Amino acid sequence: MEENKRQLFLGILIGVICTCLIGGTAFFIGSRQRDSSGVAIGTGGKEASSSEKENGELLSDTVKDKVSVIRSLIDKYYIEDVDNEKLETGIYRGMIEALDDPYVAYYDSGEIDEVTQSIEGTYSGIGATLTQNTETRAITVVRCSEEGPALEAGLLPGDIIVTVDGTEVTGMDIEQVVERIRGEEGTKVELEIYREGETDYRKIGINRKNIPLPTVGHIMLEDQIGYVQITSFDKVTTKQFQDAYDDLNQQGVSGMIVDLRDNLGGMVDTVCDIARHFVPEGLIVYMEDKYGNRTEFKAEGKDVFGKPLVVLVNENSASASEIFAGAVQDTGVGTVVGTTTFGKGVVQQLIGLQDGTALRLTVSKYYTPNGNDIDHKGIEPDVTEELDEQLRTKAVITVEEDNQLQKAIEVLKEKIEQQGSEE
């Protein structure tokens, strides 16, 4: 096989997007600020009445008085100029932060475009996928596009972004970090990063450019083994997958490997559309809201693949990726290989407000066909295979180097031989 065909799609695509989870792109919320006193200043030290608290009346007179007093103290003593619009936005963000949910967010009107771009699959930036640790708040590079400016400038998977154009971003909302990194094509952004094993921070200047967002790559491996990598489940992914699926089938594929490693998620409709190519008639996933209402996503069992299937996952396979892996595992149509997945079993909904802003709220939990709740647990693979340590920071990995892929090929070949003997 030609060397250029062995250069798989591992670590390519997507660009600087935020962690993408069911229902579209989800961002994480930044550090929380609390008033430690719990007392409404300006009402004689009076606390909110028990009836007010019990009835859930947030904007009680007590709260309004306290907000008014805080604002008057800012006006009287704060030395810098005050942006009223930012103060107002801060109130709304604070309400959402207080939910203590890493997947919810408040978006002002300017941020909605960022959300839409990520869902649609287009943007202008540097060509790197970022995620945020829900505990440390650190922003980490998950993937660099093979043809993007980030990789060309020296950014690598595993790098932790410390500053953007001189501004400290650790603890900042990930959507704010993305907004700082993205920009007009041809402009430059300077990142300061921490790289494991190095004592000093490293500065990397990157010229922005328009980044296409292919989310599916495919190739035919030896022995007619089809390989498909899906890097996210966006609106564009359904057609891209269909094209890859049709091409491999036309070449006479004997079995297929679907690689969902480092796939942070996406849209539930998209992942279910793709799962229907493999899952027999029945449940793909179901969801339950706070009232116990159940929504089911099913497969019709028409024109299913019907050949041996292996799904590759790792610790960064999240949300929609886990829906796919869970459906394949529970229905027995394939084997899951790799390491335990991220463990995000909740669903968010983007809710627009009349003033052009929006909320992203966790509205339900999802369950695999067998009723498994994988939130904070993940999906354990049928065959465990850790990626070799020396490969973790490589942007491009060949077939021969990739021990996880080699294990998937080994498992798939056994399934192909078994199916052949049964026929």
Secondary structure, DSSP 8 states (H G I E B T S, - for coil): --HHHHB--TT-S--S---EETTEE----------SS---TTTTT----HHHHHTT-TT-HHHHHHHHHHHHHHHHH--S---HHHHHHHHHHHHHHTT--TT-EEE-HHHHHHHHHHHHTEEEE-SEEEEE-TTT--EEEEEE-TTSHHHHHT--TT-EEEEETTEE-TTS-HHHHHHHH--STT-EEEEEEE-TT-SS-EEEEEE-EEEE---EEEEEEGGGEEEEEE--B-TTHHHHHHHHHHHHHHTT-SEEEEE-TT---B-HHHHHHHHTTTS-SEEEEEEEETT--EEEEEE---S---S-EEEEE-TT--THHHHHHHHHHHHTSSEEEES------EEEEEEE-TTS-EEEEEEEEEE-TT----TTT----SEE----GGGTT-S--BTTT-HHHHHHHHHHHHHHHHHHHH-
